[in-house]
Amino acid sequence: MKTYKQIRLDINGFDKDILSAILFNRGALGIEEFSNNLWFIFMPSEFNLTDLGELSDYLKKVNHNFGLNQIVMTKLEERDWIAEWKNYFSPIKIGKKVWITPPWENVEILLSGDYSTSDSHGFGSKLLIDKANLLLAGQLQGISHKLSTETRIS
């Protein structure tokens, strides 16, 4: 399995644009801005302690207040980053009864019956389903409806 080196860097006192240029010039594969003052830098697996020392010395020249306690290197094994991202994505409610769901949930429309429709088999629900099918098929545009049932469209 492929590995990387992850550098945890306290960027307090650095100009972010200059720092990112320095890091990419030194071989960084990517930078995650974890917070306002904390970055995670991803380096190739060949990046070693000597390289880290040289980087630290250079950063000290750019920012005289930089100290070794601001930089830590760890080994990071490659993972399925798309699957990792999916673990932290959840449906988002954008209205009283409208949700945005991720595409891997494979939910196109969810109707739940309530007092105004009696159940999900009534005329109102059938009309909603027909219009939603037209909308999803791209055949219905520019029409606005106030719906009384919960609707989820992905």
TAZIPE-V860133 format. One record per run of one state. SS is the DSSP state (A for helix, B for strand, O for the rest). FROM is the first residue (numbers start at 1). TO is the last residue. If there is no record, write none. Layout:
BEGIN
ss | from | to
SS | FROM | TO
SS | FROM | TO
END
This chain:
BEGIN
ss | from | to
O | 1 | 2
B | 3 | 10
O | 11 | 15
A | 16 | 25
O | 26 | 29
B | 30 | 33
O | 34 | 37
B | 38 | 44
O | 45 | 48
A | 49 | 62
O | 63 | 67
A | 68 | 70
B | 71 | 77
O | 78 | 80
A | 81 | 86
O | 87 | 91
B | 92 | 93
O | 94 | 97
B | 98 | 100
O | 101 | 102
A | 103 | 105
O | 106 | 111
B | 112 | 112
O | 113 | 122
A | 123 | 136
O | 137 | 149
B | 150 | 152
O | 153 | 154
END
